[in-house]
Amino acid sequence: MKRWRLLAASLLACASMAAGAHNFHMGIADISYNAASGSTEVVHTYTGHDVEALLTNLYQRQFDLGQEDSEAALRRYVEKQFYLVAPDGKRLRLNWVGMKVNADNVVIFQEIERTRLAPATRIHNQLLIDFLPSQRNTLNVQDSGTIQTLIFDRKNTELPIRQVPRYP
């Protein structure tokens, strides 16, 4: 009987370690122009436990992403690692709208008020890339139905938006 309990405990331990760890780390973001508000909206989605591990590593304490101090810490990190640069070389002002957390993901909302992105705007996206070597961030830029996909990783942390046709 002890042997079966030991075997069952070992199997459960292995299964929980496999479920908690993964080798591929990814994030996805969408940038789109909202014609009704005249603003550019940014929505990021990342794996919750990757974000918690990042914050724990940065601040050397445990984080609960549902708590207000966690949002402030994450906001500081995001504002440092994700930004947009206009063709004239000036950073665009990204406003923090908020975040939503569920059991699996962290969704972050930002916007650039009363601004439509110009072609050749550069996007700097190093979110989690500085922490997880295998992190890949997919970013979709949508303007008037045209979608452009950019992939960010250790070798590509800043990429330009290409000229995209705009339809009335």
C-alpha positions in Angstrom: 0.0 0.0 0.0 2.9 2.4 0.8 4.4 1.7 -2.6 1.2 2.7 -4.4 0.9 5.9 -2.3 4.5 6.8 -3.1 4.0 6.1 -6.8 0.8 8.2 -6.9 2.5 11.0 -5.0 5.4 10.9 -7.5 3.1 11.0 -10.5 1.1 13.9 -9.1 4.3 15.8 -8.4 5.6 15.2 -11.9 2.3 16.2 -13.5 2.1 19.5 -11.5 5.7 20.4 -12.4 5.0 19.8 -16.1 1.8 21.8 -15.9 3.5 24.7 -14.2 6.5 25.0 -16.5 6.5 25.5 -20.3 9.3 26.0 -22.7 7.6 28.4 -25.1 6.8 31.9 -23.9 4.6 34.2 -26.0 2.6 37.3 -25.8 0.2 38.9 -28.2 -0.7 42.6 -28.7 -3.1 44.4 -30.9 -2.8 48.0 -32.0 -5.8 49.5 -33.7 -7.1 52.9 -34.7 -10.6 53.6 -33.2 -12.2 56.0 -35.7 -15.0 56.8 -33.2 -12.7 58.2 -30.6 -9.8 59.2 -32.9 -7.4 57.3 -30.7 -5.0 54.4 -31.2 -5.7 51.5 -28.8 -3.2 48.9 -27.6 -4.2 45.6 -26.0 -1.5 43.2 -24.7 -2.1 39.6 -23.5 0.5 37.7 -21.6 0.6 34.5 -19.5 -0.2 35.3 -15.9 2.4 33.1 -14.2 5.1 34.5 -16.6 4.2 38.0 -15.5 4.1 37.1 -11.8 7.5 35.4 -12.1 8.9 38.5 -13.8 7.7 40.8 -11.1 8.9 38.4 -8.3 12.3 38.4 -10.0 12.4 42.2 -10.4 11.2 43.1 -6.9 12.3 40.0 -4.9 8.9 39.5 -3.4 5.7 37.6 -4.3 3.0 39.4 -6.3 -0.7 38.8 -6.6 -1.8 40.4 -9.9 -5.2 41.2 -8.4 -3.7 43.7 -5.9 -3.2 47.4 -6.6 0.5 47.4 -5.8 1.0 44.7 -8.4 -0.7 46.8 -11.1 1.6 49.8 -10.3 4.7 47.6 -10.5 3.6 46.1 -13.8 2.7 49.5 -15.2 6.3 50.8 -14.4 7.7 47.7 -16.2 5.4 48.0 -19.3 6.1 51.7 -19.7 9.8 51.0 -19.7 9.8 48.0 -22.1 7.0 49.0 -24.5 6.8 52.3 -26.4 6.2 53.8 -29.8 8.4 56.3 -31.5 7.0 58.7 -34.1 8.8 59.2 -37.5 10.2 62.5 -36.1 12.0 60.5 -33.3 9.7 61.6 -30.4 8.1 59.0 -28.1 4.3 58.9 -28.4 2.4 59.3 -25.1 0.9 56.0 -24.2 -1.8 56.3 -21.5 -2.3 53.4 -19.1 -6.0 52.5 -19.3 -5.9 49.5 -16.9 -5.5 45.7 -16.8 -7.7 42.7 -16.4 -6.4 39.5 -14.8 -7.9 36.0 -14.9 -6.6 32.6 -13.9 -4.4 32.3 -17.1 -3.7 35.7 -18.5 -3.0 39.3 -17.9 -4.6 41.7 -20.4 -3.2 45.3 -20.4 -5.0 48.2 -22.0 -3.2 51.4 -23.3 -4.1 54.2 -25.7 -2.7 57.1 -27.5 -5.4 59.8 -27.4 -6.5 61.6 -30.6 -3.6 60.1 -32.6 -3.5 57.8 -35.6 -0.1 56.0 -36.1 1.9 57.2 -39.1 3.8 54.8 -41.3 7.4 54.4 -40.1 6.3 54.7 -36.5 8.7 52.4 -34.6 7.4 50.0 -32.0 9.8 48.9 -29.2 8.5 45.7 -27.5 10.8 44.0 -25.1 8.1 42.9 -22.7 9.3 39.7 -21.0 12.0 39.3 -23.6 14.5 40.7 -21.1 13.5 38.0 -18.6 12.6 34.9 -20.7 15.1 34.0 -23.4 12.5 32.2 -25.5 9.9 34.9 -25.3 8.3 35.9 -28.6 5.8 38.7 -28.9 3.4 38.9 -31.8 1.9 42.3 -32.5 -0.9 43.0 -34.9 -1.3 46.6 -36.2 -4.7 47.2 -37.8 -5.7 50.4 -39.6 -8.9 50.5 -41.7 -9.1 46.7 -42.2 -5.4 46.2 -43.2 -3.5 44.1 -40.6 0.3 44.0 -40.3 2.0 41.5 -38.0 5.3 42.1 -36.3 7.3 39.5 -34.3 9.5 40.7 -31.5 12.2 38.5 -29.9 15.7 38.9 -28.5 17.1 39.8 -31.9 14.2 42.1 -32.9 13.0 44.4 -30.1 12.2 47.5 -32.2 10.5 47.3 -35.6 8.8 49.9 -37.9 5.3 49.9 -39.1 5.3 49.6 -42.9 3.4 51.9 -45.2 -0.2 50.6 -45.0 -3.0 51.6 -47.4 -5.8 53.4 -45.6 -9.3 53.2 -46.9 -11.9 55.8 -46.2 
